[in-house]
Amino acid sequence: MGANKKVLVIEDNLNNLRLITYALQRSGYEVISAASGEEGVARAIAEKPFFVIMDIQLPGIDGIEATRRIRSSAADGDLPIIAMTSYAMRGDREKILAAGCSGYFEKPIDPLTIIDQIHNLIGEP
């Protein structure tokens, strides 16, 4: 389950980053991170992760723009990108999915169930 699979987490909040990193590492993933949208796009292209966790509120370009850039880049077009947002307002879900995200979760996440939720979303057993 997830062994030797690299996951990119694009998140500027250290507490959120620690929480999702802990949950991913417990499930056998190697976690790499980026603290801005621009850095996240560059790392997604360079590292070719198994999937991306994308915070929507980021310094610089936001998660929606970062997702669009990854989708139109040399990174794998099928790369699952999972958005995390602290407030999904009406219309946000559509914007997030239209940008190319595979799905999204609202914060705060539950570190005990988030991996199962991610696996359901990306079709991993």
C-alpha positions in Angstrom: 0.0 0.0 0.0 1.7 3.2 -1.2 5.2 1.8 -0.7 7.9 3.8 -2.4 5.4 6.2 -3.8 6.3 9.9 -3.7 3.5 12.4 -2.9 3.8 16.1 -3.4 2.1 18.3 -0.8 1.7 21.9 -1.8 0.8 23.7 1.5 2.1 26.9 3.1 0.6 26.2 6.6 3.2 24.3 8.6 0.6 22.7 10.9 -1.5 21.5 8.0 1.6 20.2 6.3 2.7 18.3 9.4 -0.7 16.7 9.7 -1.0 15.5 6.1 2.7 14.5 6.0 2.2 12.3 9.2 -0.9 10.6 7.7 0.9 9.9 4.3 4.1 8.7 5.9 2.1 6.3 8.2 0.7 4.8 5.0 4.2 4.3 3.5 4.4 7.3 1.2 7.4 9.5 0.7 6.4 13.1 1.1 7.9 16.0 -0.7 6.5 19.5 -0.2 6.3 23.0 -1.6 5.2 26.1 0.2 3.9 28.1 -2.8 2.0 27.5 -6.0 5.0 28.3 -8.2 7.3 26.0 -6.3 4.6 23.3 -6.4 4.3 23.5 -10.2 8.1 23.2 -10.6 8.3 20.2 -8.2 5.4 18.4 -9.8 7.1 18.6 -13.2 10.6 17.7 -11.8 9.6 15.0 -9.4 6.6 13.3 -11.2 4.8 12.4 -7.9 2.2 9.6 -7.6 -0.3 12.2 -6.6 -0.5 15.9 -5.4 -2.2 17.4 -2.4 -2.9 21.0 -3.3 -3.9 23.7 -0.8 -6.1 26.2 -2.6 -5.1 29.3 -0.6 -1.3 29.7 -1.3 1.1 32.7 -1.5 1.8 33.7 -5.0 -0.4 31.8 -7.5 -3.3 30.0 -5.8 -4.0 26.3 -5.9 -6.4 26.6 -8.8 -3.9 28.4 -11.0 -1.1 26.0 -9.9 -3.4 23.1 -10.9 -4.0 24.6 -14.3 -0.3 25.1 -14.8 0.5 21.5 -13.8 -2.2 20.2 -16.2 -0.8 22.2 -19.1 2.8 21.3 -18.3 5.1 18.3 -19.0 3.8 16.6 -15.9 1.7 13.5 -16.4 -1.8 14.6 -17.5 -3.4 11.8 -15.5 -1.6 12.9 -12.3 -4.2 13.0 -9.5 -4.4 16.4 -7.9 -6.4 16.6 -4.7 -7.4 20.0 -3.5 -7.6 20.9 0.2 -9.6 24.0 1.1 -10.5 25.5 4.4 -13.7 27.1 3.0 -15.6 25.8 0.1 -18.2 28.4 -0.9 -20.9 27.9 -3.5 -19.2 27.7 -6.8 -15.7 26.8 -5.3 -16.3 23.1 -5.9 -17.0 23.7 -9.6 -13.9 26.0 -9.9 -11.7 23.5 -8.2 -12.9 20.6 -10.4 -12.9 22.8 -13.6 -9.2 23.7 -13.0 -8.4 20.0 -13.2 -8.4 18.7 -9.6 -9.5 15.1 -9.2 -11.5 16.0 -6.1 -11.2 18.0 -2.9 -11.4 17.8 0.9 -12.3 20.4 3.3 -10.0 21.3 6.2 -9.6 20.3 8.9 -8.7 16.9 7.7 -8.9 13.8 9.8 -5.5 12.1 9.7 -7.0 8.7 10.5 -9.4 8.7 7.6 -7.8 10.9 5.0 -5.7 8.2 3.4 -8.7 6.0 2.8 -10.6 8.9 1.4 -7.6 9.8 -1.0 -7.4 6.1 -2.1 -11.1 6.1 -2.8 -10.8 9.3 -4.8 -7.8 8.1 -7.0 -8.9 4.5 -7.3 -6.2 2.9 -5.2 -7.1 -0.1 -3.1 
